[in-house]
Amino acid sequence: MKIKMLSRNKEECTRERASDLQRVFRNPDPALHPFERAREYTRALNAAKLDKVFAKPFVSAMDGHSDGVFCMAKNPKVLNTLASGACDGELRVWHLSGQTCAFSAMAHKGFVRGLAWSSDGARLLSCGDDKTVKLWSPNGTEAGATATFLGARAFTSIDHVWDTSGLFVTGGASLDVWNTARSRPVHSFNWGVDTIHAVRYNPVQCNVVASAASDRSIALYDTRLQTPVKKLVLQMSSVSQQ
């Protein structure tokens, strides 16, 4: 008959003070932890993936603009197509997969303030400091603008409606709703602000437009009505994000 006796030193297991950490004893023998190998493999694999993700976040640079890029717009239908507008008035359309410039033109005299693709992704709208809005067909054979819309003041932002009605909205001294088939705005909204620096269409409710102005306000407009809908004044300045 065998008798095994277990004994331990009380000083090794007892904390001297209540604030001390409790000592934990663990046997590192891998035979006693059969599931530890799979967990460690998963952790090592995730760590390797994260190292590759954060090691080189910068992929490439597409050079071509002679001045700083002021605005950009992505194509809603083609994921690898991006448009950029520079401070010298140049407009470029890039293919991200091949990192090449597919279309370039001197669009405006001055800053290109805003870019917006049409809902079908075939046409591109641009606005600038020269009080014009131009319609482009980057995939077509025409090198110049297919249409030009002249405004009373400089434009600061532009956005295209998400349906196929051909409407687009511009921001500046007032919020103007345009139709590509007309040379003048269909509607003009003004809510007592100096400059509207950002406009965006609602993707779901295509008749609703949001704007951010220089008086720290965010306003909602319904293009079916002749008056604005609601206005909210923030404590700090309002900015737009694409």
Summary of the structure (lengths in Angstrom):
residues: 242
radius of gyration: 30.0
end to end distance: 80.5
largest distance: 106.5
contacts: 626
relative contact order: 0.08
helix: 11%
strand: 36%
